[in-house]
Amino acid sequence: MKPIINGKIYGWADISFVMLDRTVRGITAIEYKEAREKEMLHGAGAYPIGYGIGRYKAEASVTLYKFEVDALHEAAASYDSILDLPLFDIIIQYNDASMKNPVTEILRNCSFTNNAISIKEGDIKAEVKLDLIVSHIEKTTK
């Protein structure tokens, strides 16, 4: 693939988020990553003779404005806490009208692991960072 000079690339304005069956607008950050354990395996001699592959792990967090967290609590009214919600997916779509194929990444089987807020004098916004467990990350293009 040849590089495009001065070509359009994804920015925050090109990303949409769906969580718990609703589009989330009050999101200020999302972090997610996947990793796989790998280790060099040794036999006779000083150098590795191969490598082994272990477990896959995905991690994520979202930072939401307090009003979005309040909406989550309202949606979870039949549960004691958003920490008790059943597993859900988070759909992140990278889309721009000038690009042919939107990219969709789905954080599968998510569950919140914390619910804490910190706000202090002088803050002009109330944000909440929520950590998640995630079973895996699925990537698709249309």
Buried (B, 14 or more C-beta within 10 A) or exposed (E): EEEEEEEEEEEEEBBBBBBBEEEBEBBBEBEBEBEEEEEEEEEEEEEEEEEEEEEEBBBBBBBBBBEBBBBBEEBBEEEEEBEEBEEBBBBBBBBBEEBEEBBBBBBBBBBBEEBEEEEEEEEEEBBBBBBBBBBEBEEEEE
